Amino acid sequence: MNKFYFSILFVICIFFVGCTNNSQNTKDSKSDSIEVIEDDFEDLYGLPRYLNHVAGHKECDSIVGNFTGLGLDTIYIESREVEDKDDDLGLGVKYFAISSNPAIPEVELFGCPSDPPLIVLEGDVDGDGRDEWGYLHTWLTSQWRLYRIFNYNPQNKKWRFLFYDNENSRFLETCEFFRSSGLDIVEKGPRPGLIKINYMTDGVDAEIRDTIIAPTYTTINKNNW
């Protein structure tokens, strides 16, 4: 009888030792997988990789293109300290896209110091003989980011929005899922005078779509900036 109870006790001990070991192995494997996920999907600042970036874009701090239609020029990003922090948010820095060509005006870019904005050479997407460029507004919170794309107006030598959303469209407002899809936001249209925009719809049935649409060539002012 004593041998019988001893055998049962021995089996129970072996069972619990086995569960503990398996549990430890499972925990270690899970931890390893979490580290891989963090490495794959977070940037150097610990933020999700496409919180402030677009997988389908080549984002740079300087680009070269034929923006005026008269030859190649360079546009690059310059950061400037703001002594009185008059940038409304107290960041102490502002960003600008500038060029050494005096005919190309500077453009203020919006973003956060922990993940500064970068610019994208779009090429001549509207077929007017001049290259467009754009950038994604970077920030720390929320997942929604506005993409802005610019076209040079040779008549007044100023930048304007190639396309500007109105109350009926939100084509250039992007969510993180769309930005991680690998799609370019704005592409060359099927013929001059048209552009293609890839976007994602809202709601529980959200899906990625595209539209062929005419540029709005919207003048930049304090109300739409």
C-alpha positions as CSV (number, residue, x, y, z in Angstrom):
1,M,0.0,0.0,0.0
2,N,2.8,2.4,0.9
3,K,4.5,1.6,-2.4
4,F,1.3,2.4,-4.2
5,Y,1.0,5.9,-2.6
6,F,4.7,6.5,-3.2
7,S,4.3,5.7,-6.9
8,I,1.4,8.2,-7.2
9,L,3.3,10.9,-5.4
10,F,6.3,10.4,-7.6
11,V,4.1,10.7,-10.8
12,I,2.5,13.9,-9.5
13,C,5.9,15.5,-8.8
14,I,7.1,14.6,-12.2
15,F,4.0,16.2,-13.7
16,F,4.4,19.5,-11.9
17,V,8.1,19.7,-12.8
18,G,7.3,19.2,-16.4
19,C,4.6,21.9,-16.4
20,T,7.0,24.4,-14.8
21,N,9.7,23.7,-17.4
22,N,7.2,24.0,-20.3
23,S,5.8,27.2,-18.9
24,Q,9.3,28.7,-18.6
25,N,10.1,27.6,-22.2
26,T,6.9,29.2,-23.5
27,K,7.5,32.4,-21.6
28,D,11.1,32.7,-23.0
29,S,9.9,32.0,-26.6
30,K,7.1,34.7,-26.2
31,S,9.6,37.2,-24.9
32,D,11.9,36.5,-27.8
33,S,9.1,37.0,-30.3
34,I,8.1,40.3,-28.7
35,E,11.6,41.6,-29.0
36,V,11.6,40.8,-32.7
37,I,8.3,42.6,-33.3
38,E,9.7,45.7,-31.5
39,D,12.8,45.6,-33.7
40,D,10.7,45.2,-36.9
41,F,8.0,47.8,-36.2
42,E,9.6,50.5,-34.0
43,D,12.0,53.3,-35.1
44,L,15.0,54.6,-33.2
45,Y,12.8,56.7,-30.9
46,G,10.6,53.7,-29.9
47,L,7.7,55.0,-32.0
48,P,5.8,52.7,-34.5
49,R,7.8,52.8,-37.7
50,Y,5.1,54.3,-39.8
51,L,3.6,56.6,-37.3
52,N,5.4,59.5,-39.1
53,H,6.6,57.8,-42.3
54,V,5.2,56.3,-45.5
55,A,6.5,52.9,-46.6
56,G,5.9,53.7,-50.2
57,H,7.9,56.9,-50.1
58,K,11.6,57.7,-50.5
59,E,11.9,60.3,-47.7
60,C,15.0,62.5,-47.7
61,D,16.4,65.6,-46.1
62,S,17.3,66.9,-49.6
63,I,16.0,66.3,-53.1
64,V,17.0,67.3,-56.7
65,G,14.4,68.0,-59.3
66,N,13.2,70.3,-62.1
67,F,10.7,72.2,-60.0
68,T,10.5,75.4,-62.1
69,G,10.7,73.7,-65.5
70,L,13.9,75.6,-66.2
71,G,16.5,73.2,-64.9
72,L,17.5,71.2,-61.9
73,D,17.5,72.6,-58.4
74,T,18.1,71.3,-54.9
75,I,15.5,71.6,-52.1
76,Y,16.7,70.7,-48.6
77,I,15.4,70.9,-45.0
78,E,16.7,73.5,-42.6
79,S,15.8,73.6,-38.9
80,R,15.8,76.9,-37.0
81,E,15.7,77.5,-33.3
82,V,12.9,79.7,-32.1
83,E,14.1,81.8,-29.2
84,D,10.7,83.0,-28.0
85,K,9.0,79.7,-28.8
86,D,6.3,81.4,-30.8
87,D,5.5,78.1,-32.5
88,D,2.4,77.8,-30.4
89,L,3.5,74.4,-29.1
90,G,6.7,75.4,-27.4
91,L,8.9,73.1,-29.4
92,G,11.7,75.7,-29.8
93,V,12.4,74.7,-33.4
94,K,10.8,75.2,-36.8
95,Y,11.5,73.4,-40.1
96,F,11.7,74.9,-43.6
97,A,12.2,73.5,-47.1
98,I,14.6,75.9,-48.9
99,S,16.6,76.2,-52.0
100,S,19.7,78.1,-53.1
101,N,17.7,79.3,-56.2
102,P,16.3,82.7,-55.3
103,A,13.3,82.0,-57.6
104,I,12.2,79.2,-55.3
105,P,10.6,80.4,-52.0
106,E,11.0,78.6,-48.7
107,V,8.1,76.6,-47.3
108,E,7.6,76.0,-43.6
109,L,7.2,72.3,-42.7
110,F,5.4,71.0,-39.6
111,G,6.8,68.3,-37.4
112,C,8.2,67.4,-34.0
113,P,11.9,67.4,-33.0
114,S,11.9,63.7,-32.1
115,D,11.0,62.8,-35.6
116,P,11.6,65.7,-38.0
117,P,9.8,66.0,-41.3
118,L,11.4,64.6,-44.5
119,I,10.7,65.5,-48.1
120,V,9.7,63.3,-51.0
121,L,10.5,63.9,-54.7
122,E,7.2,63.0,-56.4
123,G,8.3,63.7,-60.0
124,D,6.0,65.3,-62.6
125,V,2.8,63.6,-61.5
126,D,0.5,66.1,-63.2
127,G,2.3,66.3,-66.6
128,D,2.9,70.0,-66.5
129,G,6.7,69.7,-67.1
130,R,7.7,70.5,-63.5
131,D,8.4,68.1,-60.6
132,E,6.3,68.1,-57.5
133,W,7.4,67.3,-54.0
134,G,5.7,66.6,-50.7
135,Y,6.1,65.8,-47.0
136,L,4.2,64.1,-44.2
137,H,3.4,66.2,-41.1
138,T,5.0,64.4,-38.2
139,W,3.8,64.4,-34.6
140,L,3.8,62.3,-31.4
141,T,0.2,61.5,-30.8
142,S,-2.7,60.1,-32.9
143,Q,-2.2,58.0,-36.0
144,W,-3.6,60.4,-38.5
145,R,-1.2,62.4,-40.7
146,L,-1.8,64.9,-43.4
147,Y,0.3,64.6,-46.6
148,R,1.0,67.8,-48.4
149,I,2.1,67.9,-52.0
150,F,3.4,71.1,-53.7
151,N,3.5,72.4,-57.3
152,Y,5.5,75.5,-58.4
153,N,3.5,78.3,-60.0
154,P,5.8,79.9,-62.6
155,Q,3.6,83.0,-62.9
156,N,4.1,84.3,-59.4
157,K,7.1,82.1,-58.5
158,K,5.3,80.7,-55.5
159,W,4.5,77.2,-54.2
160,R,0.9,76.1,-54.2
161,F,-0.9,72.9,-53.2
162,L,-1.0,70.4,-56.1
163,F,-4.2,69.0,-54.6
164,Y,-6.2,70.3,-51.6
165,D,-8.9,68.3,-49.9
166,N,-12.3,69.9,-49.5
167,E,-15.2,69.1,-47.2
168,N,-16.2,66.2,-49.5
169,S,-12.8,64.5,-49.7
170,R,-10.1,63.3,-47.3
171,F,-7.7,61.7,-49.8
172,L,-4.5,63.1,-48.3
173,E,-5.4,62.4,-44.6
174,T,-3.7,59.1,-43.9
175,C,-3.9,56.4,-41.2
176,E,-1.0,54.3,-40.0
177,F,-2.3,51.2,-41.6
178,F,-2.4,52.8,-45.0
179,R,1.1,54.3,-44.6
180,S,2.5,50.9,-43.8
181,S,0.8,49.4,-47.0
182,G,3.8,50.2,-49.3
183,L,1.6,52.3,-51.6
184,D,2.6,55.8,-52.8
185,I,0.0,58.4,-51.9
186,V,0.2,60.5,-55.1
187,E,1.1,59.0,-58.5
188,K,1.3,60.1,-62.1
189,G,-2.1,60.3,-63.8
190,P,-3.0,58.5,-67.0
191,R,-2.6,61.8,-69.0
192,P,-1.4,65.4,-68.4
193,G,-3.9,67.3,-66.2
194,L,-4.8,64.2,-64.0
195,I,-3.2,62.6,-61.0
196,K,-3.8,59.3,-59.2
197,I,-4.3,59.3,-55.4
198,N,-4.3,56.2,-53.3
199,Y,-6.2,56.5,-50.0
200,M,-8.2,54.6,-47.4
201,T,-11.8,55.0,-46.6
202,D,-13.2,55.5,-43.0
203,G,-15.3,53.2,-40.8
204,V,-15.4,49.6,-39.9
205,D,-15.6,48.6,-43.6
206,A,-12.5,50.7,-44.4
207,E,-10.6,49.7,-47.6
208,I,-7.8,51.0,-49.7
209,R,-8.9,52.6,-53.0
210,D,-7.6,55.0,-55.6
211,T,-9.0,57.8,-57.6
212,I,-8.1,59.7,-60.8
213,I,-8.6,63.3,-60.2
214,A,-7.7,66.8,-61.5
215,P,-5.2,68.9,-59.4
216,T,-6.8,71.8,-57.5
217,Y,-3.6,74.0,-57.7
218,T,-4.8,75.7,-54.5
219,T,-3.1,78.9,-53.4
220,I,-1.5,78.6,-50.0
221,N,-2.9,81.0,-47.4
222,K,-3.3,81.2,-43.6
223,N,-6.7,79.6,-43.7
224,N,-5.5,76.4,-45.4
225,W,-2.0,76.2,-44.0
